[in-house]
Amino acid sequence: MSKKKLLFLPKYPRKGASSRLRTFQYLPLWEKMGYSVTVNSFFTEKYLNTIYDHQSPGYWHVLTCYFRRFSLLFSVQKYDLIIIEKEIFPYLPAFAEWFLSKVNQYWVDYDDAVFHNYDQKDNFMVSLLMPKKIDHVMKMANRVIVGNDYLKKRAEVAGAKKIEVFPTVIDPKKYKVKEDQSPFKTITIGWIGSPSTLKYLDPIVPILDWIHEHYPIKFLLVNGKSKMKFKGRIESIPWTEDGEVDAILKMDIGIMPLPDNPWERGKCAYKLIQYMACGLPVVASPIGMNKDVVIHGENGFLANSKEEWISALGELITDPQLRKEFGCKGREKVLNEFTMEGNFYRYKKLVELELGD
């Protein structure tokens, strides 16, 4: 019997967090299960590196990405199932998805509220011409995969045929547990994220300044050339896939501040899952999926106001036993609910059902 052929269309190459976690980390498992896998990222690594360096990739380079993806459409019929991350062509109408729905079957995957790029975009023409673009993509798909309930609700409103919630998860074999919770040292509060999300740290700086004035702390930033005006000591570590776990293990407390905006409500709390996988206590804004991952007072704290952030951080800084207890319970939750293999085998059953295996 010939192998079933899967075509994955992620937005980014492996270095892009969403594509790495929603597509690339599963590829060895698909191949191990006997599937023939083809991957075609929309943007290139060169594009991603340019964006991360806060530079413009240039119109010609972006245009070549569109041409490369367009040429792929002529061969889609040879695949048994096509799995798209978000959309085929960013900021173009859903003509490609319409074509695909006529000649093959496709699923579409979301771990961000990208529909707000269209219905709440500052660009007047985008908002005028394509406010429901992602809704159309969802409705035409054979199945919509989403990372959380906020995204699920949008798929329901869009009229999606079938919807499945698959959280963004970790491979627990790669995540070691922090053991040292000594009370006699400077406490490291840490954050990991992409350069585009550094802005979420700005509102927390006055809180960190207050904490710095009252407790022995330093701040660890993983991934980003920050211009934070934190008055205390900042250690910055460049992000690498191989080094991210060791970087997190340098932290004592992981944080995830977020504003209460539509885009942020669609986030999948991956930072928190990473921190907790390493046995760290966490403090997070009570926004979106953060409220599902953090059980307040059990594996971390949810904090909204300045006073709540100061109270939560202060309590964890001064109580190593509490840090350890929260960390143990957090890791337990991750192992029970947010593992790659747990996701994969449920995903595989859906693919088998779709393909009639």
C-alpha positions as CSV (number, residue, x, y, z in Angstrom):
1,M,0.0,0.0,0.0
2,S,1.4,3.4,-1.0
3,K,2.1,6.0,1.7
4,K,-0.5,8.7,2.3
5,K,0.9,12.0,1.2
6,L,0.5,15.0,3.5
7,L,1.4,18.6,2.4
8,F,2.1,21.1,5.2
9,L,2.0,24.8,4.3
10,P,3.4,26.6,7.4
11,K,3.8,30.4,7.4
12,Y,7.5,30.3,8.4
13,P,10.5,28.0,8.4
14,R,11.4,26.2,11.6
15,K,12.8,29.3,13.3
16,G,9.3,30.8,13.4
17,A,7.8,29.8,16.7
18,S,4.2,29.1,15.5
19,S,5.4,27.1,12.5
20,R,8.0,25.2,14.6
21,L,5.4,24.3,17.3
22,R,2.4,23.6,15.1
23,T,4.1,21.9,12.2
24,F,7.8,21.1,12.3
25,Q,8.0,19.4,15.7
26,Y,5.5,16.8,14.6
27,L,7.2,15.9,11.3
28,P,9.4,13.1,12.7
29,L,6.3,11.5,14.2
30,W,4.4,11.6,10.9
31,E,7.3,10.0,9.1
32,K,7.7,7.4,11.8
33,M,4.0,6.5,11.3
34,G,4.6,5.9,7.6
35,Y,3.3,9.1,6.0
36,S,5.0,10.9,3.1
37,V,5.5,14.5,4.3
38,T,6.2,17.6,2.2
39,V,6.6,21.0,3.7
40,N,6.5,24.3,1.9
41,S,6.9,27.4,4.1
42,F,5.6,30.7,2.8
43,F,8.3,33.0,4.1
44,T,12.0,32.1,4.1
45,E,14.6,32.1,6.8
46,K,16.2,35.2,5.3
47,Y,12.9,37.0,5.6
48,L,12.5,35.9,9.2
49,N,16.0,36.9,10.2
50,T,15.5,40.3,8.6
51,I,12.2,40.9,10.5
52,Y,13.9,39.8,13.8
53,D,16.6,42.4,13.2
54,H,13.9,45.0,12.8
55,Q,14.7,45.6,9.2
56,S,12.6,45.6,6.0
57,P,13.0,42.4,3.9
58,G,12.3,44.3,0.7
59,Y,9.4,44.0,-1.7
60,W,11.1,41.8,-4.2
61,H,12.0,39.2,-1.6
62,V,8.4,39.2,-0.4
63,L,7.1,38.9,-3.9
64,T,9.2,35.8,-4.6
65,C,7.5,34.2,-1.6
66,Y,4.1,34.8,-3.2
67,F,5.3,33.4,-6.6
68,R,6.9,30.3,-5.0
69,R,3.6,29.5,-3.1
70,F,1.6,30.2,-6.2
71,S,3.6,27.7,-8.3
72,L,2.8,25.0,-5.7
73,L,-0.9,25.2,-6.4
74,F,-0.4,23.4,-9.7
75,S,0.7,20.2,-7.9
76,V,-1.8,20.1,-4.9
77,Q,-3.9,17.3,-6.4
78,K,-1.1,14.7,-5.8
79,Y,-1.5,15.0,-2.0
80,D,-4.1,13.2,0.1
81,L,-4.5,16.0,2.6
82,I,-3.2,19.6,2.8
83,I,-2.7,21.3,6.2
84,I,-2.4,25.1,6.0
85,E,-1.1,27.3,8.8
86,K,-3.5,30.3,8.9
87,E,-3.9,31.0,5.1
88,I,-2.3,30.4,1.8
89,F,-1.5,34.0,0.8
90,P,-1.3,36.7,3.5
91,Y,-3.3,39.8,2.7
92,L,-4.9,38.4,-0.5
93,P,-8.5,37.3,-0.8
94,A,-9.2,33.6,-0.2
95,F,-9.2,32.6,-3.9
96,A,-6.5,30.1,-3.4
97,E,-8.4,28.4,-0.6
98,W,-11.5,28.4,-2.8
99,F,-9.5,26.7,-5.5
100,L,-8.1,24.2,-3.1
101,S,-11.5,23.3,-1.7
102,K,-12.6,22.4,-5.3
103,V,-9.7,20.1,-6.2
104,N,-8.6,18.6,-2.9
105,Q,-9.3,18.7,0.8
106,Y,-7.6,21.0,3.3
107,W,-7.4,21.6,7.0
108,V,-6.3,25.0,8.4
109,D,-4.5,25.6,11.7
110,Y,-4.6,28.7,14.0
111,D,-2.6,29.5,17.1
112,D,-3.1,33.3,16.8
113,A,-6.1,35.5,16.2
114,V,-5.0,36.3,12.6
115,F,-8.5,37.2,11.7
116,H,-7.9,40.5,13.5
117,N,-5.3,41.3,10.9
118,Y,-8.3,41.8,8.6
119,D,-11.3,43.0,10.7
120,Q,-9.3,45.3,13.0
121,K,-6.4,46.3,10.7
122,D,-5.3,50.0,10.5
123,N,-5.0,49.5,6.7
124,F,-8.3,50.8,5.4
125,M,-8.3,48.8,2.2
126,V,-7.6,45.5,4.0
127,S,-10.5,46.2,6.4
128,L,-12.8,47.3,3.7
129,L,-12.1,44.6,1.1
130,M,-11.3,41.5,3.3
131,P,-12.8,41.9,6.8
132,K,-14.0,38.3,6.8
133,K,-11.2,36.7,4.8
134,I,-10.2,34.2,7.5
135,D,-13.9,33.4,8.2
136,H,-14.1,32.3,4.5
137,V,-10.9,30.2,4.8
138,M,-12.3,28.5,7.9
139,K,-15.7,27.9,6.4
140,M,-14.3,26.2,3.2
141,A,-11.9,24.0,5.2
142,N,-12.7,20.3,5.8
143,R,-11.5,20.9,9.4
144,V,-10.3,23.8,11.5
145,I,-7.6,23.2,14.1
146,V,-7.3,25.9,16.8
147,G,-5.1,26.4,19.8
148,N,-7.7,27.7,22.3
149,D,-11.4,28.5,22.9
150,Y,-11.2,32.1,21.7
151,L,-10.1,30.9,18.3
152,K,-12.7,28.1,18.4
153,K,-15.5,30.6,19.0
154,R,-14.4,32.5,15.9
155,A,-14.4,29.3,13.8
156,E,-17.9,28.5,15.1
157,V,-19.1,32.0,14.1
158,A,-17.5,31.5,10.7
159,G,-19.5,28.4,10.1
160,A,-16.6,25.9,10.1
161,K,-17.7,22.3,9.3
162,K,-15.5,20.6,12.0
163,I,-13.4,22.3,14.7
164,E,-10.8,20.7,17.0
165,V,-8.9,22.3,19.8
166,F,-5.2,21.4,19.9
167,P,-3.1,23.5,22.4
168,T,0.4,24.4,21.5
169,V,2.5,21.9,23.4
170,I,6.1,20.9,24.3
171,D,8.1,17.7,24.0
172,P,8.6,16.8,27.7
173,K,11.7,14.8,26.9
174,K,13.5,18.0,26.1
175,Y,12.5,19.8,29.3
176,K,14.6,19.3,32.4
177,V,13.4,20.4,35.8
178,K,14.9,23.2,37.9
179,E,15.9,21.8,41.3
180,D,17.7,24.6,43.1
181,Q,15.3,26.8,45.1
182,S,17.8,28.2,47.5
183,P,16.6,31.1,49.6
184,F,20.1,32.6,49.8
185,K,20.6,34.1,46.4
186,T,19.4,36.8,43.9
187,I,16.2,35.7,42.4
188,T,16.0,35.7,38.6
189,I,12.7,36.8,37.1
190,G,12.6,35.8,33.4
191,W,10.8,36.1,30.2
192,I,11.1,34.3,26.8
193,G,9.6,35.4,23.6
194,S,10.0,36.7,20.0
195,P,11.2,40.2,19.2
196,S,7.7,41.2,18.1
197,T,6.4,40.5,21.6
198,L,8.9,42.5,23.6
199,K,6.4,45.3,23.8
200,Y,4.4,43.3,26.4
201,L,7.2,44.0,28.9
202,D,6.9,47.8,28.8
203,P,4.0,48.1,31.2
204,I,5.7,45.7,33.7
205,V,9.0,47.7,34.0
206,P,7.7,50.1,36.8
207,I,6.6,46.9,38.7
208,L,10.1,45.3,38.2
209,D,11.7,48.6,39.4
210,W,9.7,48.5,42.6
211,I,10.5,44.8,43.1
212,H,14.2,45.6,42.5
213,E,14.2,48.3,45.2
214,H,12.8,45.9,47.8
215,Y,14.2,42.5,46.9
216,P,17.5,41.1,45.5
217,I,16.5,40.3,41.9
218,K,17.7,40.4,38.3
219,F,15.8,40.1,35.1
220,L,16.6,37.5,32.4
221,L,15.5,38.2,28.9
222,V,15.6,35.4,26.4
223,N,15.4,36.4,22.7
224,G,15.5,40.1,22.0
225,K,17.6,43.2,21.9
226,S,15.6,45.0,24.5
227,K,15.6,48.7,25.3
228,M,14.0,48.1,28.6
229,K,14.7,50.9,31.1
230,F,14.7,48.5,34.1
231,K,16.7,50.1,36.9
232,G,18.1,46.7,38.0
233,R,20.4,44.2,36.4
234,I,19.3,42.7,33.0
235,E,20.9,39.6,31.5
236,S,20.0,39.0,27.8
237,I,20.4,35.6,26.2
238,P,19.9,35.2,22.4
239,W,17.2,32.5,21.7
240,T,18.2,29.3,20.1
241,E,16.1,26.2,19.7
242,D,18.8,24.0,21.3
243,G,19.5,26.5,24.2
244,E,16.0,27.6,25.2
245,V,15.5,25.1,27.9
246,D,18.8,25.8,29.5
247,A,18.0,29.5,29.4
248,I,14.6,28.9,31.1
249,L,16.4,26.9,33.8
250,K,18.4,30.0,34.7
251,M,15.1,31.6,35.9
252,D,13.4,31.2,39.3
253,I,10.1,32.8,38.2
254,G,8.6,33.0,34.8
255,I,6.3,35.8,33.8
256,M,3.8,36.5,31.0
257,P,2.3,39.9,31.0
258,L,-0.4,40.7,28.4
259,P,-2.8,43.5,27.7
260,D,-6.5,42.7,27.4
261,N,-6.8,43.2,23.6
262,P,-8.5,41.0,21.0
263,W,-5.2,39.8,19.5
264,E,-3.8,38.8,22.9
265,R,-6.9,36.9,23.8
266,G,-6.1,34.5,21.0
267,K,-2.6,33.7,22.3
268,C,-1.9,30.1,23.4
269,A,0.1,30.7,26.6
270,Y,3.1,28.8,25.3
271,K,5.6,30.8,27.5
272,L,3.7,29.6,30.6
273,I,3.7,26.0,29.4
274,Q,7.5,26.2,28.8
275,Y,8.1,27.7,32.3
276,M,5.9,25.1,34.0
277,A,7.5,22.3,32.0
278,C,10.8,23.3,33.7
279,G,9.2,23.3,37.1
280,L,9.0,27.1,37.5
281,P,6.3,29.1,39.3
282,V,4.7,31.7,37.1
283,V,2.9,35.0,37.2
284,A,0.7,36.0,34.3
285,S,-2.0,38.4,33.2
286,P,-5.5,36.8,33.4
287,I,-5.9,37.1,29.6
288,G,-7.1,34.4,27.2
289,M,-5.6,31.0,27.6
290,N,-3.4,32.1,30.5
291,K,-6.5,31.6,32.7
292,D,-6.7,28.0,31.6
293,V,-3.0,27.2,32.2
294,V,-2.5,29.0,35.5
295,I,-4.6,27.8,38.4
296,H,-4.3,30.8,40.6
297,G,-2.7,30.0,44.0
298,E,-1.9,26.4,42.9
299,N,0.7,26.5,40.1
300,G,1.2,30.2,39.8
301,F,-0.5,33.6,40.2
302,L,-2.8,35.6,37.9
303,A,-2.1,39.3,38.3
304,N,-3.9,42.2,36.7
305,S,-3.1,45.4,38.7
306,K,0.3,46.7,39.7
307,E,-0.6,45.8,43.3
308,E,-1.4,42.2,42.3
309,W,1.9,41.8,40.4
310,I,3.9,43.2,43.3
311,S,2.1,40.9,45.8
312,A,2.5,37.8,43.6
313,L,6.2,38.4,42.8
314,G,7.0,39.3,46.4
315,E,5.4,36.2,47.7
316,L,7.3,33.9,45.3
317,I,10.6,35.8,45.9
318,T,10.5,35.3,49.6
319,D,9.2,31.8,49.8
320,P,11.4,29.1,48.1
321,Q,9.1,26.3,49.3
322,L,6.1,28.0,47.5
323,R,8.2,28.3,44.4
324,K,8.9,24.6,44.5
325,E,5.3,23.6,45.2
326,F,4.0,25.7,42.4
327,G,6.7,24.4,40.0
328,C,5.8,20.8,40.8
329,K,2.1,21.3,40.2
330,G,2.8,23.3,37.1
331,R,4.9,20.6,35.6
332,E,2.3,18.0,36.5
333,K,-0.3,20.0,34.6
334,V,1.9,20.3,31.5
335,L,2.6,16.5,31.5
336,N,-1.1,15.8,31.8
337,E,-2.4,18.3,29.2
338,F,0.3,19.8,27.0
339,T,2.6,17.2,25.5
340,M,3.5,16.6,21.9
341,E,2.8,12.9,21.8
342,G,-0.6,13.4,23.4
343,N,-1.5,15.9,20.7
344,F,-0.1,13.9,17.9
345,Y,-1.9,10.6,18.4
346,R,-5.3,12.4,18.7
347,Y,-4.4,14.4,15.5
348,K,-3.3,11.2,13.7
349,K,-6.7,9.6,14.5
350,L,-8.5,12.6,12.8
351,V,-6.2,12.3,9.8
352,E,-7.0,8.6,9.5
353,L,-10.7,9.3,9.8
354,E,-10.5,12.0,7.1
355,L,-8.5,9.7,4.7
356,G,-10.5,6.6,5.4
357,D,-7.6,4.6,6.9
